[in-house]
Amino acid sequence: MIGLIQRVKFAKVEVEGQVVGEIASGLLVLLGVEKDDDEAKADKLLEKVLNYRVFSDSEGKMNLNVQQAGGSLLVVSQFTLAADTNKGLRPSFSKGASPVDANVCMPTFINKPPLRFIPKPGNLQPICKSAYKMTGLLPFGCRFRFYPLSACFT
């Protein structure tokens, strides 16, 4: 599971001309779900995103998380983050989860009030248009790989 996190002044997503998600300020999270991802990985990523300290405190240090900064969270499915670009000049999406499998992970993000989320369950396939205003050039990438405990001792 891959999350690309960007601080924003505002962000919105449209599907077929309809605004389906919008926040005033907070974090825009582009979420790439891979084949082996599940709810447990989504929980860990969400916990990391919610507690990641990327907002400035009164002394100008990045010391506040999105909730402490009074922000919201907008999560957008972004299958291209799962692209394999190691070989050739064309990305392979063989590691990416199918839309049906990716839908299993999205409720983890969608069901955490009081934050706002996109896409709604079952809305992973339409072409989306997004607009946002960044707060500085500070994108952060989070990638989660979990290995069986036995792999740690071989």
C-alpha atoms as one frame of an Amber mdcrd trajectory, in Angstrom:
protein
   0.000   0.000   0.000   1.389   3.354  -1.020   0.263   6.775   0.143   1.520
  10.026  -1.345   0.713  12.766   1.165   0.542  16.475   0.298  -0.389  19.406
   2.551  -3.052  21.511   0.850  -4.897  24.805   1.339  -7.853  23.211  -0.464
  -8.522  20.129  -2.536 -11.467  18.777  -4.475 -12.236  15.874  -6.757 -14.827
  15.719  -9.529 -16.214  12.640 -11.244 -18.240  13.224 -14.398 -18.663  16.922
 -13.540 -19.871  16.326  -9.964 -17.786  17.285  -6.926 -17.522  14.060  -4.927
 -15.018  15.187  -2.306 -13.696  18.503  -1.075 -11.714  19.876   1.877 -10.761
  23.408   2.889  -7.296  22.548   4.240  -5.425  19.495   5.400  -3.883  16.531
   3.624  -4.509  15.174   0.155  -3.645  11.468   0.174  -3.191   9.687  -3.133
  -3.641   6.004  -2.300  -2.180   3.165  -4.353  -3.471  -0.273  -3.376  -1.384
  -3.290  -4.340  -2.452  -6.911  -4.801  -1.361  -8.147  -1.372  -2.885  -5.239
   0.571  -5.691  -5.719   3.084  -7.578  -3.900   5.849  -4.748  -4.408   8.351
  -2.306  -2.577   6.077  -4.877   0.138   5.432  -5.302   0.597   9.205  -1.540
   0.978   9.664  -1.250   3.460   6.800  -4.195   5.502   8.069  -2.708   5.571
  11.573   0.572   6.822  10.097  -1.125   9.487   7.957  -3.275  10.776  10.828
  -0.290  11.068  13.152   2.349  12.245  10.667   3.611  15.624  11.908   3.835
  17.763   8.769   2.116  20.969   9.940   3.972  23.836  11.606   3.534  24.684
  15.267   3.765  28.211  16.731   7.563  28.066  16.450   7.506  27.113  12.768
   8.566  23.497  13.345   6.743  20.663  11.604   5.332  19.329  14.836   1.538
  19.014  14.367  -0.517  16.271  12.759  -3.541  16.964  10.554  -6.030  16.807
  13.420  -3.961  19.059  15.711  -3.712  21.550  12.838  -7.513  21.516  12.404
  -7.300  19.998   8.927  -9.229  17.360   7.040  -8.169  14.417   4.948  -9.097
  13.817   1.319  -8.178  10.325   0.088  -8.128   9.656  -3.648  -7.529   6.254
  -5.204  -4.431   6.471  -7.434  -3.596   3.109  -8.997  -0.574   4.534 -10.838
   1.349   4.653  -7.545   1.539   0.858  -7.751   3.280   1.031 -11.137   6.438
  -1.015 -11.621   8.924   1.125 -13.554  12.003  -1.061 -13.088  12.101  -2.437
 -16.635  11.639  -0.845 -20.012   9.999   2.445 -20.871   6.393   1.552 -20.119
   5.013   1.154 -16.593   3.560  -2.187 -15.587   0.513  -2.236 -13.345   0.710
  -5.949 -12.563   1.344  -5.228  -8.851  -1.754  -3.047  -8.518  -4.950  -4.341
  -6.959  -8.069  -4.693  -9.074 -10.789  -2.084  -8.411 -12.795  -4.742  -6.528
  -9.823  -5.649  -4.308  -8.901  -1.984  -3.777 -12.454  -1.386  -2.557 -11.767
  -3.688   0.406  -9.205  -1.204   1.776 -11.133   2.021   1.184 -13.726   1.621
   4.002 -10.847   1.828   6.487 -10.272   5.393   5.321 -13.892   6.311   4.647
 -15.303   5.326   8.048 -13.126   7.549  10.262 -15.076  10.664  11.253 -14.750
  13.637  11.400 -12.484  13.581   8.343 -13.755  13.790   4.770 -12.968  11.210
   2.167 -13.067  10.297  -1.520 -13.797   8.023  -3.240 -16.961   6.574  -1.837
 -17.016   2.776  -1.827 -17.457   1.400  -5.330 -16.330   4.612  -6.987 -12.796
   3.644  -7.988 -13.108   3.323 -11.758 -14.394   6.618 -13.187 -11.953   9.207
 -14.447 -11.484  11.908 -11.818 -10.443  15.529 -12.136  -8.713  16.960  -9.109
  -7.738  20.473  -8.111  -5.667  21.515  -5.138  -3.435  24.271  -3.831  -0.316
  22.962  -2.119   1.122  24.367   1.076   4.767  24.302   0.040   6.510  21.621
  -1.955   6.405  18.929   0.704   4.998  15.680  -0.681   5.722  12.667   1.516
   5.566   9.054   0.415   4.624   6.192   2.731   5.000   2.634   1.539   4.134
  -0.329   3.679   5.668  -3.748   3.181   4.916  -6.443   5.704   6.966  -9.601
   5.845   6.157 -12.824   7.694   7.968 -13.074  11.025   9.848 -16.132   9.731
  11.424 -13.961   7.005  13.120 -11.885   9.710  15.104 -14.867  10.985  16.372
 -16.436   7.750
